[in-house]
Amino acid sequence: MTTQTETPPAGAGARRSWLRERSELGVCVLLLALGVLVLTDALTMDVDIAQRGPVGPKTVPVVVGIGLLVVAALLAVDVLRGGRGQAESGEDVDLSEPADWRTVLLLAGVFLGAAVLIEPLGFPVAGALLFWGAAFTLGSRRTDRDALIAAALSLVTYVVFNNLLGVPLPGGPLMGVL
């Protein structure tokens, strides 16, 4: 008993199938572009090395850029040799359900709102709104408790970055108080 199989037509359909089977190459291209961007930015930095010693502000970006390029190359080799990422098998993920775009769009709105408000209101207020908005969007309905936690988390983050790490964050109207 013999069966005949049809060979797929060559051309655009075969090319699309080849790309679909190796869709992880898109991640490789993204990592490659990001690595080139980081390396270009790091190597064109205007820094006086004589004052800083051999390890300066270029070191970490150059290491990260080279790491991105290496990971992109290794991933590309793995994909071209037939390696594939495994499908999500988490116990709390139902792959048959559609994506929750409402939550994604609300979170994006919260992040964009915080980015717009950080300059006029300062980090403590914008950060508190960001933390509270993210908690509300992700399902928490204890608004009184969440507001207190968001304010405390935002103030602690501001103090750690501004005072302990020396990374200046905009204080907004609270600049004189903090």
C-alpha positions in Angstrom: 0.0 0.0 0.0 1.5 3.3 -1.1 0.4 6.8 -0.4 1.2 9.8 -2.4 2.0 13.1 -0.8 1.9 16.4 -2.5 5.0 18.5 -2.4 4.3 22.1 -1.4 4.8 24.6 -4.2 8.0 26.5 -4.1 7.8 30.3 -3.7 6.2 32.7 -1.3 4.3 30.0 0.6 7.5 27.9 1.2 9.4 31.0 2.3 6.6 32.0 4.7 6.6 28.5 6.2 10.4 28.6 6.7 10.1 31.9 8.5 7.2 30.8 10.6 9.2 27.7 11.7 12.1 29.9 12.7 10.3 32.9 14.2 12.8 33.0 17.0 15.2 34.6 14.5 13.2 37.8 15.0 14.4 37.8 18.6 18.0 37.4 17.3 17.6 40.4 15.0 16.2 42.5 17.9 19.1 41.4 20.2 21.6 42.2 17.4 20.1 45.6 16.8 20.0 46.4 20.5 23.7 45.2 21.0 24.8 47.4 18.1 22.9 50.4 19.5 24.4 49.9 22.9 27.9 49.5 21.6 27.7 52.4 19.3 26.4 54.7 22.1 29.0 53.4 24.5 32.0 53.8 22.1 31.0 57.3 21.1 30.7 58.5 24.7 32.8 61.6 25.4 34.5 60.7 28.6 37.9 61.8 30.0 39.4 58.4 31.0 42.5 59.9 32.6 40.5 61.3 35.5 38.6 58.1 36.1 41.1 55.4 35.8 41.0 52.3 33.6 37.4 51.3 34.4 35.1 54.2 33.5 31.5 54.8 32.5 32.1 53.0 29.2 32.9 49.6 30.7 29.4 48.3 31.6 27.7 49.4 28.4 30.5 47.8 26.3 30.2 44.5 28.3 26.4 44.6 28.0 26.6 45.3 24.2 29.1 42.5 23.6 26.9 40.2 25.7 23.8 41.1 23.6 25.8 40.3 20.4 27.0 37.0 21.7 23.5 35.9 22.9 22.1 37.0 19.5 24.7 34.9 17.7 24.3 31.8 19.9 20.5 32.0 19.6 20.6 32.3 15.9 22.9 29.2 15.6 20.6 27.2 17.9 17.5 28.2 15.9 19.1 27.5 12.5 20.2 24.0 13.8 16.6 23.2 14.6 16.2 24.4 18.2 12.8 25.7 19.2 11.5 27.4 22.3 9.1 25.3 24.4 5.5 26.3 24.6 4.3 27.8 27.9 3.4 25.1 30.3 2.8 27.1 33.4 0.1 25.9 35.7 -1.7 29.2 35.9 -1.7 30.0 32.2 -4.6 28.9 30.0 -3.3 29.1 26.4 -6.8 28.6 25.0 -7.9 31.9 26.5 -7.4 35.2 24.5 -5.1 37.9 25.8 -6.5 40.4 28.3 -6.0 43.5 26.2 -8.0 45.7 28.7 -5.4 45.1 31.4 -2.5 45.6 29.0 -3.9 48.9 27.8 -4.7 50.1 31.3 -1.2 49.3 32.4 0.3 51.1 29.4 -1.9 54.1 30.3 -0.7 54.0 33.9 3.0 53.9 32.8 2.4 56.7 30.2 0.6 58.8 32.8 3.4 58.4 35.3 5.9 59.4 32.6 4.0 62.6 31.8 3.4 63.5 35.4 6.9 62.9 36.8 8.2 66.3 35.7 5.4 68.5 37.0 4.5 66.5 40.1 7.8 64.9 40.9 8.8 61.3 41.4 7.2 60.7 44.8 3.7 61.7 43.6 4.0 60.2 40.1 5.6 57.0 41.5 2.8 56.6 44.1 0.2 57.0 41.3 2.1 54.5 39.2 2.3 51.9 42.0 -1.3 52.4 43.0 -2.6 52.4 39.4 -0.6 49.2 38.6 -2.0 47.5 41.7 -5.6 48.5 40.8 -5.2 47.5 37.2 -3.9 44.1 38.2 -6.9 43.4 40.4 -6.4 44.8 43.9 -9.5 46.5 45.3 -8.1 47.6 48.7 -7.7 51.2 47.6 -7.0 52.5 51.1 -4.3 50.1 51.8 -2.9 50.2 48.3 -2.6 54.0 48.4 -0.6 53.9 51.7 1.7 51.1 50.4 2.1 53.0 47.1 3.0 56.3 48.9 5.5 54.5 51.2 7.1 52.5 48.3 7.4 55.7 46.2 9.0 57.7 49.1 11.4 54.9 50.0 12.4 54.6 46.3 12.9 58.3 46.0 15.1 58.5 49.2 17.2 55.5 48.2 17.9 56.8 44.7 18.1 60.5 45.5 19.9 60.5 48.9 21.8 57.1 49.1 22.7 56.4 45.5 23.1 60.0 44.4 20.8 59.6 41.4 18.8 62.9 41.3 15.0 62.4 40.8 12.6 65.3 40.3 11.0 66.1 43.7 8.3 68.3 42.3 6.3 70.3 44.9 7.8 68.2 47.7 11.3 69.2 46.8 11.7 71.4 49.9 10.0 68.9 52.2 12.1 65.8 51.2 
